[in-house]
Amino acid sequence: AVVSTQSTGVYQAEMVAIREACELISTLPHQEANIGIFSDSLSAIQALSQTYTSSKLCISTRLALDQLAQSCSSLTIHWIKAHVDMYGNEEADAIAKQATLSNNRINIPLPTSHHKNILRVKAREKRLESLSVSLSSNPLTELVHHYANPVYNNFFSKLSRRNSRILAAFLDNKAPLRKFLFKINKADDARCNLCNLDDQDNMHILINCAALSYHRLQARIQPPINSIKPSNLLKFLLSTQLFNKYATADE
């Protein structure tokens, strides 16, 4: 049988193979047998050995192993090296390749991690989408485009909802920055309430506000704009406390 799903990896295929082996052995005389299951998938064996797992596939494989272990003399899973000309293992690989031509397929659901990854990617796309609004008038357009570089994908995908909102609001030059609040009639004027020198937009906060000089130094914020790491920017924004009330308002 062939394991079939849109995103099945070697780990899942090996896990299914162990489960199917248990179910096949259970149909044979095995009550007095000392059973050994051999696998070259160390990741599958380690997952089966963990105390806790949320993987439905791993749980169903454990149940199959437990049921088989209760009805035989002993049951052991052995790890063996792959591609070292071990006769039984090489023969199993050959049979597996033949099975890819078979119409007998086993469908398994995509793992939760796969769905989470899709959600992270879509969430990042939405963030970049929101940051792209009115970029022509955004002083930090250059930085927004810089953060679209795939090298920062991992950082943005792991952001909490709160920190994601802080960065999105700041980079998009919106609330609680006073220039934006004044524009939507939520503030009496656009002047920075920290230094009282210039209009408070994202560029002013990031580079020019005299009241935040120490915070910039601590977070290593300095020109050129596109050299500022998103992690340093977030550290800087959190230290200013400008976004605290805004970020936690609906959490």
SERO-4910 file (N, C-alpha, C, O; in steps of 0.05 Angstrom, whole numbers):
BEGIN
 pado doro    nc1    nc2    nc3   cac1   cac2   cac3    cc1    cc2    cc3    oc1    oc2    oc3
  Ala    A     17    -24      0      0      0      0     18     25      0     40     25     10
  Val    A      7     46    -12     22     71    -13      9     92      4    -16     95      3
  Val    A     24    106     21     13    127     38      9    151     20     27    161      6
  Ser    A    -16    161     20    -23    183      1    -34    207     16    -54    204     30
  Thr    A    -22    230     13    -32    255     23    -17    277      8      4    272     -3
  Gln    A    -26    301      9    -13    323     -6     14    330      5     31    341    -10
  Ser    A     19    324     30     44    333     42     55    312     61     65    318     83
  Thr    A     55    287     52     66    265     69     96    265     67    107    266     45
  Gly    A    109    263     90    138    261     90    147    233     97    130    215    101
  Val    A    173    229     98    184    203    104    175    194    132    169    171    137
  Tyr    A    175    213    151    167    207    178    139    194    180    135    174    192
  Gln    A    120    207    166     93    197    167     91    170    154     77    152    164
  Ala    A    105    166    131    104    141    117    116    118    134    105     96    135
  Glu    A    138    124    148    150    104    166    132     98    189    131     75    198
  Met    A    118    118    200    100    113    222     77     95    214     69     77    228
  Val    A     66    100    190     45     83    180     55     55    175     40     36    181
  Ala    A     79     52    166     91     26    161     92     10    187     87    -14    187
  Ile    A    100     22    209    102      9    235     74      0    244     70    -22    254
  Arg    A     55     18    241     27     12    249     16    -11    232      3    -29    243
  Glu    A     20    -10    206     11    -31    188     24    -58    194     11    -79    192
  Ala    A     50    -57    202     64    -82    209     51    -95    234     48   -119    235
  Cys    A     44    -78    253     30    -89    277      4   -102    270     -3   -124    280
  Glu    A    -11    -89    253    -37    -99    246    -35   -125    230    -51   -143    232
  Leu    A    -14   -127    213    -10   -151    197     -1   -174    215    -11   -197    213
  Ile    A     17   -169    234     27   -190    252      5   -200    269      4   -224    276
  Ser    A    -14   -182    277    -36   -190    295    -55   -210    281    -70   -224    295
  Thr    A    -53   -212    255    -71   -232    240    -57   -259    238    -69   -278    229
  Leu    A    -32   -260    247    -16   -285    245    -13   -298    273    -16   -284    293
  Pro    A     -7   -323    274     -1   -336    300     23   -322    313     45   -323    302
  His    A     19   -310    336     41   -295    348     41   -295    379     57   -282    391
  Gln    A     23   -311    390     19   -310    419     45   -317    435     50   -305    456
  Glu    A     61   -335    425     85   -343    439    110   -331    426    133   -339    433
  Ala    A    106   -313    408    129   -303    392    144   -279    406    132   -263    420
  Asn    A    170   -278    401    186   -255    408    188   -238    382    203   -245    364
  Ile    A    174   -216    381    171   -200    357    190   -177    356    193   -162    376
  Gly    A    204   -173    334    221   -150    330    213   -135    305    210   -147    283
  Ile    A    208   -109    308    202    -92    285    226    -74    279    235    -60    297
  Phe    A    235    -75    254    259    -60    247    252    -36    230    237    -39    211
  Ser    A    263    -13    237    257     12    222    282     28    220    298     30    239
  Asp    A    286     41    196    309     59    194    301     88    199    317    107    193
  Ser    A    277     92    209    268    120    215    271    125    245    255    118    262
  Leu    A    294    139    252    299    145    280    279    165    290    271    163    314
  Ser    A    270    183    274    250    203    283    224    190    290    211    199    310
  Ala    A    215    170    276    190    156    282    193    141    309    175    141    326
  Ile    A    216    128    312    220    112    337    222    131    361    211    125    382
  Gln    A    235    154    358    237    173    380    210    185    387    204    189    410
  Ala    A    193    190    366    166    200    371    150    180    387    134    188    405
  Leu    A    153    155    380    138    134    394    147    130    423    133    120    440
  Ser    A    172    139    429    183    136    456    177    160    474    181    158    498
  Gln    A    167    181    463    161    205    479    138    201    497    120    185    492
  Thr    A    138    215    520    117    213    540     91    224    529     69    212    533
  Tyr    A     92    246    515     68    260    505     71    266    475     92    273    466
  Thr    A     49    262    461     48    270    433     19    279    426      0    268    437
  Ser    A     17    298    408    -10    307    399    -16    296    371    -37    301    360
  Ser    A      3    281    360      0    270    333    -19    246    333    -14    227    347
  Lys    A    -41    248    319    -61    227    318    -49    202    305    -55    179    314
  Leu    A    -31    205    286    -18    183    273      0    168    293      0    144    294
  Cys    A     15    183    308     33    171    328     17    157    350     24    135    359
  Ile    A     -6    169    358    -23    156    378    -34    130    368    -35    110    383
  Ser    A    -44    130    343    -56    105    333    -34     83    330    -40     60    333
  Thr    A    -10     92    323     12     72    321     19     61    348     24     37    351
  Arg    A     19     78    369     25     68    396      4     48    405     10     27    417
  Leu    A    -22     54    399    -43     36    406    -40      9    393    -44    -12    405
  Ala    A    -32      9    367    -27    -16    353     -4    -32    365     -6    -56    368
  Leu    A     17    -18    373     40    -31    386     31    -42    414     39    -65    420
  Asp    A     16    -27    429      7    -36    456    -10    -61    453     -7    -80    469
  Gln    A    -28    -61    434    -46    -84    431    -30   -109    423    -36   -131    432
  Leu    A    -11   -105    405      5   -128    396     23   -138    419     26   -162    422
  Ala    A     34   -119    435     51   -127    457     37   -143    478     48   -160    491
  Gln    A     11   -137    482     -5   -151    502    -12   -180    494    -19   -196    511
  Ser    A     -9   -186    468    -17   -213    459      6   -230    450      2   -252    440
  Cys    A     31   -220    454     55   -236    446     74   -238    470     69   -226    491
  Ser    A     95   -254    466    113   -258    488    130   -233    493    133   -225    516
  Ser    A    140   -221    472    155   -195    475    154   -180    448    151   -192    427
  Leu    A    157   -155    450    157   -138    426    178   -116    429    179   -101    448
  Thr    A    196   -114    409    217    -95    409    219    -81    382    217    -93    361
  Ile    A    224    -54    384    228    -39    359    258    -34    357    270    -23    376
  His    A    270    -40    335    299    -37    330    304    -15    309    290    -15    288
  Trp    A    323      2    315    331     21    294    355      9    279    374     -1    291
  Ile    A    354     11    252    376      2    235    384     24    216    367     41    209
  Lys    A    409     24    208    418     45    190    406     40    162    402     17    154
  Ala    A    401     62    148    391     60    121    414     60    101    435     71    106
  His    A    409     47     78    427     48     55    455     38     62    476     49     55
  Val    A    456     16     77    482      3     83    482    -26     73    496    -43     84
  Asp    A    466    -31     53    464    -58     41    456    -79     61    465   -102     59
  Met    A    439    -72     80    427    -93     98    405   -107     83    386    -94     74
  Tyr    A    407   -133     80    389   -148     62    359   -142     67    345   -135     48
  Gly    A    350   -146     90    322   -143     96    312   -115     91    290   -111     80
  Asn    A    328    -95     98    320    -67     95    320    -59     66    302    -45     56
  Glu    A    340    -68     51    341    -62     22    318    -75      7    307    -63    -11
  Glu    A    311    -99     16    288   -112      3    263    -97      9    245    -95     -8
  Ala    A    260    -87     34    236    -72     41    234    -46     25    213    -38     16
  Asp    A    257    -33     20    257     -9      4    249    -15    -25    235      1    -38
  Ala    A    258    -38    -35    251    -46    -63    221    -50    -65    209    -42    -85
  Ile    A    210    -63    -45    181    -69    -45    165    -43    -43    144    -39    -55
  Ala    A    176    -24    -27    163      2    -24    162     17    -50    142     30    -56
  Lys    A    184     15    -65    185     29    -91    165     16   -111    152     30   -126
  Gln    A    162    -10   -109    142    -24   -126    114    -15   -119     96    -13   -136
  Ala    A    110    -10    -93     83     -3    -84     74     24    -94     50     30    -95
  Thr    A     93     41   -102     85     67   -113     70     65   -138     56     84   -147
  Leu    A     72     42   -151     57     37   -176     29     25   -171     13     21   -189
  Ser    A     24     19   -145     -1      6   -138    -24     26   -134    -19     50   -128
  Asn    A    -48     17   -139    -72     34   -134    -82     31   -105   -101     45    -98
  Asn    A    -70     13    -90    -78      9    -62    -65     30    -45    -41     27    -38
  Arg    A    -79     50    -37    -68     73    -23    -80     76      5   -104     70      9
  Ile    A    -64     86     23    -73     92     50    -73    123     53    -52    135     51
  Asn    A    -96    134     58    -98    163     61    -97    171     91   -112    160    107
  Ile    A    -80    189     97    -78    198    125    -81    228    125    -72    242    106
  Pro    A    -92    240    147    -96    269    148    -70    283    151    -51    273    162
  Leu    A    -69    308    141    -46    324    145    -41    330    174    -61    334    189
  Pro    A    -16    331    184    -11    336    212    -18    365    220    -19    383    203
  Thr    A    -23    368    246    -29    395    256     -7    415    250    -13    438    245
  Ser    A     18    406    251     40    424    245     38    436    217     46    459    212
  His    A     28    420    198     25    429    171      4    452    169      9    472    156
  His    A    -18    448    183    -39    469    183    -29    494    197    -35    516    188
  Lys    A    -14    490    219     -3    514    233     16    529    215     16    554    215
  Asn    A     32    515    200     51    528    182     36    544    161     44    567    154
  Ile    A     14    533    150     -2    547    130    -13    573    142    -13    594    129
  Leu    A    -24    571    167    -35    594    180    -14    615    185    -20    639    182
  Arg    A     10    607    192     32    627    197     38    642    171     41    666    171
  Val    A     40    626    149     47    639    123     25    658    115     31    681    106
  Lys    A      0    650    118    -23    668    111    -24    692    129    -30    714    120
  Ala    A    -18    688    155    -18    711    173      3    731    166     -1    755    167
  Arg    A     27    721    158     48    739    149     40    754    124     46    777    121
  Glu    A     28    740    106     19    753     81     -1    775     87      0    796     75
  Lys    A    -19    770    106    -38    790    114    -24    814    127    -32    837    122
  Arg    A     -4    808    143     11    830    156     25    848    135     23    872    136
  Leu    A     38    834    116     51    850     95     31    865     78     37    887     68
  Glu    A      8    853     75    -13    866     59    -22    892     73    -24    913     61
  Ser    A    -26    890    100    -35    913    115    -13    935    116    -19    959    116
  Leu    A     13    926    116     35    945    116     38    959     90     52    979     88
  Ser    A     26    948     69     30    959     42     10    981     36     12    994     15
  Val    A     -9    986     54    -29   1006     49    -17   1034     51     -3   1040     71
  Ser    A    -21   1050     31    -11   1078     31     18   1080     35     28   1098     50
  Leu    A     34   1062     24     63   1063     27     75   1088     16     97   1097     24
  Ser    A     62   1100     -4     73   1124    -17     77   1147      3     94   1164     -1
  Ser    A     60   1148     24     62   1169     43     74   1160     70     74   1174     89
  Asn    A     84   1135     70     95   1124     94    125   1129     95    140   1121     77
  Pro    A    135   1143    116    163   1149    118    181   1124    119    205   1125    112
  Leu    A    169   1102    128    185   1077    131    180   1057    109    183   1033    113
  Thr    A    172   1067     85    168   1049     62    191   1031     57    188   1007     52
  Glu    A    215   1043     58    240   1027     52    243   1004     72    251    982     64
  Leu    A    237   1009     98    240    989    118    219    967    114    224    943    118
  Val    A    194    975    107    173    955    103    180    936     80    177    912     83
  His    A    190    947     59    199    930     36    222    912     45    224    889     36
  His    A    240    923     61    263    907     71    254    883     87    265    861     84
  Tyr    A    233    887    104    223    865    121    208    844    105    202    822    115
  Ala    A    202    850     80    188    830     63    208    809     53    200    789     41
  Asn    A    233    813     58    254    793     51    249    767     65    245    767     89
  Pro    A    249    744     51    244    718     63    263    711     86    256    693    102
  Val    A    285    725     88    304    719    111    290    724    138    299    714    158
  Tyr    A    269    741    138    256    748    163    230    731    167    216    736    187
  Asn    A    225    712    150    200    696    152    198    683    179    177    682    191
  Asn    A    220    671    188    219    656    213    213    675    237    197    667    255
  Phe    A    224    699    237    218    718    259    189    725    259    176    724    280
  Phe    A    178    733    236    150    742    236    131    719    241    109    724    252
  Ser    A    138    695    233    119    672    236    116    665    266     97    652    274
  Lys    A    136    672    282    136    664    311    126    687    329    126    684    353
  Leu    A    119    710    317    109    732    334     83    726    348     66    713    337
  Ser    A     81    735    372     55    733    386     35    753    373     44    771    359
  Arg    A     10    749    378    -10    767    367     -5    795    376     -8    814    360
  Arg    A      2    799    401      6    825    412     30    839    397     27    862    388
  Asn    A     52    826    396     76    838    383     72    842    353     83    861    342
  Ser    A     56    824    341     50    828    312     35    853    308     40    868    289
  Arg    A     16    859    325     -1    883    323     16    908    328     12    928    314
  Ile    A     35    907    346     52    930    352     68    937    327     69    960    319
  Leu    A     82    917    316     98    922    292     82    931    269     90    950    255
  Ala    A     59    918    264     42    926    241     32    954    244     33    969    224
  Ala    A     23    962    267     13    989    271     35   1010    268     31   1031    256
  Phe    A     59   1004    279     81   1023    277     91   1026    248     94   1048    238
  Leu    A     96   1004    235    106   1004    207     86   1016    188     93   1028    168
  Asp    A     60   1014    194     39   1025    177     33   1054    185     15   1066    173
  Asn    A     48   1064    205     45   1093    213     17   1099    223      6   1120    217
  Lys    A      7   1081    240    -20   1085    250    -20   1088    281      0   1094    293
  Ala    A    -44   1083    293    -47   1087    322    -26   1070    337    -19   1048    328
  Pro    A    -17   1081    359    -26   1105    373     -9   1130    366     -7   1149    383
  Leu    A      4   1131    343     20   1154    336      3   1178    332    -18   1177    319
  Arg    A     11   1201    343     -6   1224    345    -12   1236    317    -34   1248    314
  Lys    A      6   1234    299      0   1245    272    -24   1231    260    -41   1243    246
  Phe    A    -25   1205    264    -48   1189    254    -73   1196    269    -95   1199    258
  Leu    A    -71   1197    296    -94   1203    313   -105   1231    306   -130   1234    306
  Phe    A    -88   1250    300    -97   1276    293   -112   1275    266   -131   1289    262
  Lys    A   -102   1259    248   -114   1256    221   -142   1246    223   -159   1253    207
  Ile    A   -147   1228    242   -174   1217    245   -190   1231    268   -210   1220    277
  Asn    A   -181   1254    276   -195   1271    296   -196   1258    323   -216   1261    338
  Lys    A   -175   1243    330   -173   1231    357   -153   1244    375   -148   1235    397
  Ala    A   -140   1265    365   -120   1280    380   -122   1310    373   -130   1316    351
  Asp    A   -115   1327    392   -117   1356    388    -97   1366    368   -102   1385    353
  Asp    A    -73   1353    367    -53   1361    348    -35   1337    342    -37   1316    355
  Ala    A    -17   1340    323      0   1318    314     27   1318    327     44   1300    323
  Arg    A     32   1338    344     59   1342    356     65   1319    376     47   1309    390
  Cys    A     90   1310    376     99   1289    393     95   1296    423    104   1318    431
  Asn    A     82   1279    438     77   1285    466    100   1277    484     99   1279    508
  Leu    A    122   1267    471    146   1260    487    167   1281    486    180   1287    507
  Cys    A    171   1294    463    192   1315    461    180   1342    453    194   1362    456
  Asn    A    155   1343    444    142   1368    437    157   1384    415    156   1409    415
  Leu    A    171   1370    398    186   1384    377    175   1381    349    172   1401    335
  Asp    A    168   1357    341    159   1352    314    133   1335    314    125   1325    335
  Asp    A    121   1332    291     98   1314    289    107   1285    295    129   1276    287
  Gln    A     90   1271    309     97   1244    317     87   1223    297     64   1214    298
  Asp    A    105   1215    279    100   1193    261    120   1172    266    137   1174    285
  Asn    A    120   1150    251    138   1128    257    167   1135    253    185   1126    268
  Met    A    174   1152    233    201   1160    229    211   1177    252    234   1175    260
  His    A    194   1195    262    202   1212    284    208   1195    309    229   1199    322
  Ile    A    191   1176    315    196   1158    338    221   1142    334    237   1139    353
  Leu    A    225   1131    311    247   1113    306    274   1127    305    294   1116    315
  Ile    A    276   1151    294    302   1164    290    305   1191    304    327   1196    314
  Asn    A    284   1207    305    288   1235    312    280   1243    341    290   1263    351
  Cys    A    262   1229    353    251   1238    380    274   1238    401    285   1217    407
  Ala    A    279   1261    411    301   1264    431    295   1249    457    314   1241    470
  Ala    A    270   1247    463    262   1234    488    268   1204    488    268   1191    509
  Leu    A    273   1193    464    276   1164    462    305   1156    455    310   1134    446
  Ser    A    324   1174    458    352   1169    451    363   1145    466    377   1128    454
  Tyr    A    358   1144    492    368   1121    508    357   1095    499    371   1075    497
  His    A    331   1095    492    317   1070    483    330   1061    457    333   1037    452
  Arg    A    336   1080    439    349   1072    413    376   1060    418    383   1040    405
  Leu    A    391   1071    436    417   1061    442    416   1033    453    432   1016    445
  Gln    A    397   1028    471    394   1001    483    386    980    463    394    957    464
  Ala    A    369    988    444    359    970    424    376    969    398    369    955    379
  Arg    A    397    985    397    415    986    374    400    996    349    403    984    327
  Ile    A    385   1017    353    371   1029    330    387   1053    320    392   1072    334
  Gln    A    396   1050    295    412   1071    283    410   1069    252    405   1047    242
  Pro    A    414   1092    238    414   1091    209    437   1073    198    456   1069    213
  Pro    A    434   1063    173    411   1068    155    387   1052    163    389   1031    177
  Ile    A    364   1060    154    339   1049    162    338   1019    156    329   1003    173
  Asn    A    346   1011    132    343    982    125    364    964    138    366    940    132
  Ser    A    380    975    157    398    958    172    386    950    199    398    935    214
  Ile    A    363    961    205    350    956    231    336    928    231    318    924    215
  Lys    A    344    911    248    332    884    249    304    886    261    300    902    279
  Pro    A    285    870    252    258    871    264    258    864    294    241    875    309
  Ser    A    276    847    302    277    840    331    286    864    347    276    869    369
  Asn    A    304    880    337    313    904    351    291    926    351    288    940    370
  Leu    A    277    927    328    255    946    327    234    940    348    223    958    361
  Leu    A    227    914    350    207    906    369    216    912    398    201    922    414
  Lys    A    241    906    403    253    912    430    251    942    436    244    949    458
  Phe    A    257    958    416    255    987    420    227    996    426    222   1011    444
  Leu    A    208    987    410    180    995    413    169    986    440    154   1001    453
  Leu    A    176    962    449    166    953    475    178    969    498    165    974    518
  Ser    A    203    978    494    215    994    515    203   1022    518    204   1033    540
  Thr    A    192   1032    496    181   1059    497    153   1060    511    145   1080    520
  Gln    A    140   1037    511    114   1034    524     92   1050    509     70   1052    519
  Leu    A     98   1060    486     78   1075    470     55   1057    462     32   1067    461
  Phe    A     60   1032    457     40   1015    445     27    996    465     10    980    458
  Asn    A     34    999    491     24    980    510     -7    979    512    -19    958    510
  Lys    A    -19   1002    515    -48   1004    518    -62    995    492    -82    981    493
  Tyr    A    -51   1004    470    -62    997    444    -61    967    439    -80    955    429
  Ala    A    -38    955    446    -34    927    439    -50    908    456    -56    886    448
  Thr    A    -57    916    481    -71    898    499   -101    905    502   -115    892    518
  Ala    A   -110    924    486   -138    933    490   -159    911    486   -178    911    500
  Asp    A   -155    893    467   -175    873    462   -165    844    467   -176    825    456
  Glu    A   -144    841    483   -134    815    489   -147    804    514   -141    782    523
***
